Amino acid sequence: MDSKTRGNSSPRDLPDANGAVESAYRYIRAAIVSGDLRSGETLQEAKLAERIGVSRTPVREALSRLGNEGLVVLERYRRGQVASFSMSDVAEVFRLRAKLEGHGARRAALRITAAQIAHLEAVEAEMELVFADLGWHKHLARFDDLNNEFHATIARAADSPRLEKILASSLELPASIFNHYSEPVEERTKRTHRQHNEIIAALKTRNPDWAEAAMSGHLFSILNDPKPDPES
């Protein structure tokens, strides 16, 4: 195929190809985060392609992208497997998030708009209503969606595209990582609500030191009372 032929065909094909990769990526990522695809589970390209309604090539590219995010482990011959998280892995993720999101909250305290603060308050209010009405175990997916939006809003308010991009891949993690903790889920969730409200208060007063400390403390507290790794 000469350069002229390639030039004529690629503009038509590229949008569809990109859309298929994005669809495959979002589907597989959501299934991992929700627990539909469990840690250690083998990811068969043909079965995933049939389930999603795309060819195997976009699935392969989506798995490669998820491999870069640490949610998928790519083995020989590009076979994929859902990543397993040890206690050490979980601790490292949240320590890094505490540092990065603490920095983001500091920046956001001086840049956040009234509309963004109102949005944070609305998200947190909905989180509390969902928890009060249904309890943690019956609304885990919705709670996680709202929690991710809370943190993503602050990252956007920090007005640092590079920071926002780095954080985007770490906000959603498999629900199974919380199996590492012996602390009752209800206690951890209620503490999350209190800490979210403190973060909002710090942002409303435009106090960068308080905002940074509140956000860092919130994420460090998730490491409270972890179970030891079975192999340790």
Secondary structure, DSSP 8 states (H G I E B T S, - for coil): --HHHHHHHHHHHHHHHHHHHHHHHHHHHHHHHHTSS-TT-EE-HHHHHHHHTS-HHHHHHHHHHHHHHTSEEE-GGG-EEE----HHHHHHHHHHHHHHHHHHHHHHHTT--HHHHHHHHHHHHHHHHHHHHH-GGGSHHHHHHHHHHHHHHHHHHTT-HHHHHHHHTTS---GGGGGGB-S-HHHHHHHHHHHHHHHHHHHHTT-HHHHHHHHHHHHHHTTSSB---TT-
